Structures are given as C-alpha cells and as structure tokens.
Amino acid sequence: MSSVEEGNDRAEKGKIKREKRMLIETMNAEEERGNKKVGKHTNKKKKMMLMETTDLVEQQKSVEEDTSNEGNAVTENGEKEEEKQLLMAECDGKEEINGVGPLGEKNQELDDGKADVRKHRKKKRLLEEAAKADRRGVCYLSRIPPQMDRVKLRHILSQYGEIQRIYLAPEDITAKVRRKKSGGFRGQEFSEGWVEFTNKSVAKRVANMLNGEQIGGKKRSQFYFDLWNIKYLSKFKWDDLTEEIAYKNAIREQKLALEISAANRERNFYLAKVDQSRALSSIEERLKKKQKFPQESGDNLQHPPSPKVPKVIRQFPQNKPVSDDATQNKPRLSKEILAGVFGGS
C-alpha cells in the first residue's frame, strides 16, 4: 500500500471513532439530564442505530480495502469487537436502572416494604373499628308508623343520642298491593327496623325511656298519636343483622335458582318431545308417499305393497244374562198341599 492510501485509511478510522464518541457522549448526556425512565425499547433502538452505522462503515471499508493485509483486518476486527462490547455494557447498565439488574432488586425490596406498611395500617384500622363496634348498641323497633322513613326516624331519635346506622325492613308485597287497591297510601312502608347507637348505654336508656310512650312532637304531625315499640337488644351487634339478611337473601336466591332449573328442565323435555313428534310425523309421511308412488328398481320390478296388518278384535269373558223364563221354571207347591195346611175345601 502507498502512503496516500494509508493516510486515507487513517482518516476514515478517525472519522468512525469520532462518530462513535459523539454517540456515546449524547447517550451519557441524556443519562445525566435524568432520562432514566427510558424503556428497553428506546435502548434497543439506539443499539440498532449504532449497529447499522458500524455495518455501513464496515461495508465501505470492505469495498475499499479488498487489497489490504490480513494483519490489518484482524486488528480492525478486534477493535470493532471491543467497541461493540462497550456499547452492549452501556445498554445493560441502562436496563439495570430500568428494573432488571441490582437496582431493580432494590426497588422491589422498597415496594415490599411499602406493602408491609400498608398491611400494618389496614390491620390497625380494622382493630380500631372492631373496638368501636363493641361499644355500640342496637335497638329493635317492632312497628314503624305509616309514612315514616329512615330520614324522619333519624331526625326524631337523634335528639336522644348519636345514631350510627338505621335499617328498615320493607313490608310484604301482598300487603302493599292490598293497601293500594283499598285506596290507601301508595308509597313505601316498613314493617320493622333496627337502630344502632354509638354508645350501648345511650341505646339502653333510650329504649327504657321511650318504650310505650307517645311519639309526640308537633300536633299537626302525622306521628303525634303513635306509640313507640322499641327494645334494647343486649349482646346483639350490627354484624349479626347483616349476616341474617345475607342468609335470607341466599336462601331466596337458592329457591329461585331451583325453580328456574325445574322450569328449564320442563321446557327442554317439552321441546325434545316436540322434535321427536315432528320426526315421527315426517317418517310417516315418507312411508305414505312410498306406498302411493312405489319406486322402480334397477330390474324394472316394482316392490310388492306392504301387507296390511289384520285388525285385532279382543274378546272379553262375560257372564250369561239371566232370562225371564227362569222365574217360571222355579218349583211351586201344589194346591192340594196348601188346602190341607190351611184347611181349605
């Protein structure tokens, strides 16, 4: 090789190295600016761009350096492999930052610690709520005055103590329909109810004070002359009420499911029988058509008509009827014997 060609090769190598340095510097600058959240996809794109640039440069070199020595090719390949290894190491470092390497393991440990703290706080909050629930008391209302709802009941009872929850059971559907037909109140009425006070001592005092008393209030109120039917339920909690309601709902749903399954079985049985009858009727129609229009076989012979089934006449054994002559053939006493017995002439 001449000195001019060697100079050109060195200049090209310098350009390649400068381009690679520029790419590496730009990647380092992005890392310093705080772009650590860049995903694996962007890193792979940059890696592919670097590989494409290196491949293009290699192709140009291979075209220009066909006459170069083997030693120079070996050294160039070694340098390229080192540069590729450096680029791969940098990309691997970025992947570790994104949560794959040791930094990702540290982030996972931090997340586990936060989850444990959340569980501890939730457990503490549940224990506090359970302690508050133990201090609460429940009163039972066996009768709810007509046209009274939760809002009105809370407004009346809140003056005696702090109320937590109220549940009113709706009346039976038949009673509602009967009341509407008779021209009564068309709204929703309730048959019984439960009131939960924040303090069980307050609930007990309210039940003892109001039971059997007049609701009172303003005289123009529609509940003025109604009486309280209230009782304190000792050792009864709101969870017991919700469990009972859930149990009743589950029984109701189970009954509905059984009724629906029985109706589905009946429907499927009916449809199967309908399909079977249709199939049998179609078979009978085909047989009738064959009897009316017999088909000729390959030997131009007609099939003999199917023999008719003889009609079966059943005979049942019967007793012989009693004839009228039987009474005449009975043995009778002679007139002479009768005259001798009765003394006749």
C-alpha positions as CSV (number, residue, x, y, z in Angstrom):
1,M,0.0,0.0,0.0
2,S,1.2,3.5,-0.8
3,S,1.5,6.3,1.8
4,V,-1.5,8.1,0.3
5,E,-3.8,5.1,0.8
6,E,-2.6,4.6,4.4
7,G,-3.4,8.2,5.1
8,N,-6.9,7.8,3.7
9,D,-7.5,4.7,5.8
10,R,-6.3,6.5,9.0
11,A,-8.6,9.5,8.2
12,E,-11.6,7.2,7.8
13,K,-10.8,5.4,11.0
14,G,-10.6,8.7,12.8
15,K,-14.0,9.7,11.4
16,I,-15.5,6.5,12.6
17,K,-14.0,6.9,16.1
18,R,-15.2,10.5,16.3
19,E,-18.8,9.4,15.3
20,K,-18.9,6.7,17.9
21,R,-17.6,9.1,20.6
22,M,-20.3,11.6,19.6
23,L,-23.0,8.9,20.0
24,I,-21.6,7.8,23.4
25,E,-21.4,11.4,24.6
26,T,-25.0,12.0,23.6
27,M,-26.2,8.9,25.5
28,N,-24.2,10.0,28.6
29,A,-25.7,13.5,28.4
30,E,-29.3,12.0,28.3
31,E,-28.5,9.9,31.4
32,E,-27.2,13.0,33.3
33,R,-30.3,15.0,32.4
34,G,-32.4,12.4,34.3
35,N,-33.8,10.3,31.4
36,K,-33.5,7.2,33.5
37,K,-37.1,6.2,32.7
38,V,-36.4,5.4,29.1
39,G,-37.5,1.9,28.4
40,K,-35.8,-1.1,26.9
41,H,-37.4,-0.2,23.6
42,T,-35.5,3.1,23.2
43,N,-32.3,1.5,24.3
44,K,-32.7,-1.3,21.7
45,K,-33.4,1.3,19.0
46,K,-30.2,3.2,19.8
47,K,-28.3,0.0,19.8
48,M,-29.7,-0.9,16.4
49,M,-28.8,2.5,15.1
50,L,-25.2,2.1,16.3
51,M,-25.0,-1.3,14.8
52,E,-26.4,-0.1,11.5
53,T,-23.8,2.8,11.4
54,T,-21.0,0.3,12.1
55,D,-22.3,-2.1,9.5
56,L,-22.4,0.6,6.8
57,V,-18.9,1.7,7.7
58,E,-17.7,-1.9,7.6
59,Q,-19.2,-2.3,4.1
60,Q,-17.4,0.8,2.9
61,K,-14.2,-0.4,4.3
62,S,-14.5,-3.9,2.8
63,V,-15.1,-2.4,-0.6
64,E,-12.1,0.0,-0.3
65,E,-9.7,-2.4,1.5
66,D,-10.0,-5.6,-0.6
67,T,-6.2,-5.4,-1.2
68,S,-5.4,-4.8,2.5
69,N,-3.3,-7.2,4.5
70,E,-4.6,-9.9,6.9
71,G,-3.0,-8.4,9.9
72,N,-4.7,-5.1,9.4
73,A,-8.1,-6.9,9.1
74,V,-7.5,-8.8,12.3
75,T,-6.6,-5.7,14.2
76,E,-9.7,-3.8,12.9
77,N,-12.0,-6.7,13.8
78,G,-10.6,-6.8,17.3
79,E,-11.2,-3.0,17.7
80,K,-14.8,-3.4,16.4
81,E,-15.5,-6.2,18.9
82,E,-14.2,-4.1,21.8
83,E,-16.4,-1.2,20.7
84,K,-19.4,-3.4,20.4
85,Q,-18.8,-4.8,23.9
86,L,-18.6,-1.3,25.3
87,L,-21.9,-0.3,23.7
88,M,-23.6,-3.5,25.0
89,A,-22.3,-2.9,28.5
90,E,-23.7,0.7,28.4
91,C,-27.1,-0.6,27.3
92,D,-27.0,-3.3,30.0
93,G,-26.4,-0.6,32.6
94,K,-29.4,1.3,31.4
95,E,-31.5,-1.9,31.6
96,E,-30.4,-2.4,35.2
97,I,-31.6,1.1,36.0
98,N,-35.0,0.3,34.5
99,G,-35.5,-2.5,37.0
100,V,-33.7,-5.6,35.6
101,G,-30.4,-5.5,37.4
102,P,-29.4,-4.9,41.1
103,L,-31.1,-1.5,41.1
104,G,-34.4,-3.3,40.1
105,E,-34.0,-5.6,43.1
106,K,-33.6,-2.7,45.4
107,N,-36.8,-1.1,44.0
108,Q,-38.6,-4.4,44.6
109,E,-37.5,-4.5,48.2
110,L,-38.7,-1.0,48.7
111,D,-42.1,-1.9,47.2
112,D,-42.3,-4.9,49.5
113,G,-41.6,-2.7,52.5
114,K,-44.4,-0.3,51.5
115,A,-46.8,-3.2,51.1
116,D,-46.0,-4.4,54.6
117,V,-46.6,-0.9,56.0
118,R,-49.9,-0.7,54.2
119,K,-51.0,-4.1,55.6
120,H,-50.0,-3.0,59.1
121,R,-52.0,0.2,58.8
122,K,-55.0,-1.7,57.5
123,K,-54.9,-4.2,60.3
124,K,-54.6,-1.4,62.9
125,R,-57.6,0.4,61.4
126,L,-59.7,-2.8,61.4
127,L,-58.8,-3.4,65.1
128,E,-59.9,0.2,65.9
129,E,-63.2,-0.3,64.1
130,A,-63.8,-3.6,65.9
131,A,-63.2,-1.9,69.2
132,K,-65.7,0.9,68.3
133,A,-68.3,-1.7,67.2
134,D,-68.1,-3.4,70.6
135,R,-69.1,-0.1,72.3
136,R,-72.2,0.3,70.1
137,G,-75.7,-0.8,70.9
138,V,-78.7,-1.8,68.8
139,C,-82.4,-1.1,69.4
140,Y,-85.3,-3.0,67.7
141,L,-88.5,-1.3,66.5
142,S,-91.3,-3.9,66.2
143,R,-93.6,-1.4,64.5
144,I,-92.9,1.5,62.1
145,P,-95.6,4.2,61.9
146,P,-97.2,4.7,58.5
147,Q,-95.3,7.0,56.1
148,M,-92.2,7.1,58.3
149,D,-88.8,6.5,56.6
150,R,-85.2,6.5,57.6
151,V,-84.7,10.3,57.4
152,K,-87.7,11.1,59.7
153,L,-86.8,8.3,62.1
154,R,-83.2,9.6,62.4
155,H,-84.4,13.2,62.9
156,I,-86.6,12.1,65.8
157,L,-84.2,9.7,67.5
158,S,-81.0,11.8,67.0
159,Q,-82.1,14.2,69.7
160,Y,-81.7,11.4,72.3
161,G,-78.2,10.3,71.2
162,E,-75.8,9.9,68.3
163,I,-77.0,7.3,65.7
164,Q,-74.7,5.3,63.6
165,R,-76.9,3.2,61.2
166,I,-80.6,2.5,60.6
167,Y,-82.2,-0.3,58.7
168,L,-85.9,-0.6,58.0
169,A,-87.4,-3.8,56.6
170,P,-89.9,-3.2,53.8
171,E,-93.4,-4.6,54.1
172,D,-94.8,-7.6,52.3
173,I,-95.7,-7.1,48.7
174,T,-99.2,-8.5,49.2
175,A,-99.9,-6.0,52.0
176,K,-98.7,-3.2,49.7
177,V,-101.0,-4.3,46.8
178,R,-104.0,-4.7,49.2
179,R,-103.4,-1.2,50.6
180,K,-103.2,0.3,47.1
181,K,-106.4,-1.4,46.0
182,S,-108.2,-0.1,49.0
183,G,-107.1,3.5,48.2
184,G,-104.6,3.9,50.9
185,F,-101.0,5.3,50.9
186,R,-99.2,4.4,47.7
187,G,-95.7,4.9,48.9
188,Q,-93.2,2.5,50.6
189,E,-93.9,1.5,54.1
190,F,-91.9,-0.6,56.6
191,S,-92.8,-3.4,59.0
192,E,-89.8,-3.3,61.4
193,G,-86.5,-1.6,61.9
194,W,-83.1,-1.6,63.8
195,V,-81.3,1.5,65.0
196,E,-77.6,1.4,66.0
197,F,-76.4,4.0,68.6
198,T,-72.7,4.8,69.1
199,N,-72.9,4.0,72.8
200,K,-74.7,1.0,74.2
201,S,-75.6,2.8,77.5
202,V,-77.4,5.5,75.5
203,A,-79.3,2.9,73.5
204,K,-80.4,1.1,76.7
205,R,-81.6,4.4,78.2
206,V,-83.5,5.4,75.1
207,A,-85.3,2.1,74.9
208,N,-86.3,2.2,78.6
209,M,-87.4,5.8,78.3
210,L,-89.4,5.7,75.0
211,N,-91.0,2.2,75.0
212,G,-94.8,2.6,75.2
213,E,-94.6,6.4,75.1
214,Q,-96.3,8.7,72.6
215,I,-94.0,9.9,69.8
216,G,-95.4,13.4,70.3
217,G,-93.8,16.4,68.6
218,K,-96.0,18.9,66.9
219,K,-99.7,18.2,67.0
220,R,-100.1,18.6,63.3
221,S,-97.5,15.9,62.7
222,Q,-98.9,12.6,61.5
223,F,-96.9,10.6,64.1
224,Y,-98.1,12.6,67.1
225,F,-100.5,9.9,68.4
226,D,-98.4,6.9,67.5
227,L,-96.6,4.9,70.3
228,W,-93.0,3.7,70.4
229,N,-92.5,-0.1,70.3
230,I,-88.7,-0.1,71.0
231,K,-86.5,-2.6,72.8
232,Y,-82.7,-2.8,73.5
233,L,-81.1,-5.9,72.2
234,S,-78.3,-7.0,74.6
235,K,-75.3,-8.7,73.1
236,F,-76.6,-8.0,69.6
237,K,-74.3,-6.4,67.0
238,W,-74.9,-5.0,63.6
239,D,-72.9,-7.8,62.0
240,D,-75.5,-10.3,63.3
241,L,-78.2,-8.4,61.5
242,T,-76.3,-8.3,58.2
243,E,-75.5,-12.0,58.5
244,E,-79.2,-12.8,59.0
245,I,-80.2,-10.6,56.0
246,A,-77.5,-12.2,53.8
247,Y,-78.6,-15.7,54.9
248,K,-82.2,-14.9,53.9
249,N,-81.1,-13.5,50.6
250,A,-79.0,-16.5,49.9
251,I,-82.0,-18.8,50.7
252,R,-84.2,-16.8,48.4
253,E,-81.7,-16.9,45.6
254,Q,-81.3,-20.6,46.0
255,K,-85.0,-21.2,45.8
256,L,-85.2,-19.0,42.7
257,A,-82.4,-21.0,41.1
258,L,-84.2,-24.3,41.9
259,E,-87.4,-23.0,40.4
260,I,-85.6,-21.7,37.3
261,S,-83.8,-25.0,36.8
262,A,-87.1,-27.0,37.1
263,A,-88.8,-24.7,34.6
264,N,-85.8,-25.2,32.2
265,R,-86.0,-29.0,32.6
266,E,-89.7,-28.9,31.8
267,R,-89.1,-26.7,28.7
268,N,-86.3,-28.9,27.4
269,F,-88.4,-32.0,27.9
270,Y,-91.3,-30.4,26.0
271,L,-89.1,-29.2,23.2
272,A,-87.5,-32.7,22.9
273,K,-90.9,-34.3,22.7
274,V,-92.0,-31.8,20.0
275,D,-88.9,-32.6,17.9
276,Q,-89.5,-36.3,18.3
277,S,-93.1,-36.0,17.2
278,R,-92.1,-33.9,14.2
279,A,-89.5,-36.6,13.3
280,L,-92.1,-39.4,13.6
281,S,-94.7,-37.5,11.5
282,S,-92.1,-36.9,8.8
283,I,-91.3,-40.6,8.8
284,E,-95.0,-41.5,8.5
285,E,-95.4,-39.0,5.6
286,R,-92.5,-40.6,3.7
287,L,-93.9,-44.1,4.2
288,K,-97.2,-43.0,2.8
289,K,-95.6,-41.4,-0.2
290,K,-93.7,-44.6,-0.9
291,Q,-96.9,-46.7,-0.7
292,K,-98.7,-44.4,-3.1
293,F,-95.8,-44.0,-5.6
294,P,-93.6,-47.1,-5.4
295,Q,-90.2,-46.7,-6.9
296,E,-89.0,-49.0,-9.7
297,S,-85.8,-50.9,-9.1
298,G,-82.9,-51.4,-11.5
299,D,-84.6,-54.5,-13.0
300,N,-87.8,-52.6,-13.7
301,L,-89.5,-54.5,-10.9
302,Q,-92.0,-52.9,-8.6
303,H,-91.7,-53.5,-4.9
304,P,-94.7,-55.5,-3.6
305,P,-97.0,-53.5,-1.4
306,S,-96.5,-53.9,2.3
307,P,-99.1,-56.4,3.7
308,K,-101.9,-54.9,5.8
309,V,-101.8,-55.7,9.4
310,P,-105.1,-57.5,10.3
311,K,-107.2,-55.8,12.8
312,V,-107.2,-57.4,16.2
313,I,-110.6,-57.9,17.9
314,R,-110.3,-58.6,21.6
315,Q,-112.9,-60.7,23.3
316,F,-113.5,-60.3,27.0
317,P,-115.3,-63.1,29.0
318,Q,-118.8,-62.1,30.2
319,N,-121.4,-63.8,32.4
320,K,-124.6,-65.0,30.6
321,P,-127.7,-62.9,31.2
322,V,-130.5,-64.2,33.3
323,S,-133.6,-65.0,31.2
324,D,-137.2,-64.2,32.1
325,D,-138.2,-67.9,31.9
326,A,-136.1,-68.7,34.9
327,T,-138.8,-67.4,37.3
328,Q,-141.4,-69.6,35.5
329,N,-139.3,-72.7,35.8
330,K,-139.0,-72.5,39.6
331,P,-140.7,-75.4,41.6
332,R,-144.0,-74.5,43.2
333,L,-146.2,-76.2,45.9
334,S,-149.4,-77.9,44.7
335,K,-152.9,-76.5,45.5
336,E,-153.8,-79.7,47.4
337,I,-151.0,-79.4,49.9
338,L,-151.9,-75.8,50.5
339,A,-155.6,-76.7,51.0
340,G,-154.7,-79.4,53.6
341,V,-152.4,-77.0,55.5
342,F,-154.8,-74.0,55.6
343,G,-158.0,-76.2,55.9
344,G,-159.4,-75.2,52.6
345,S,-162.2,-77.1,50.9
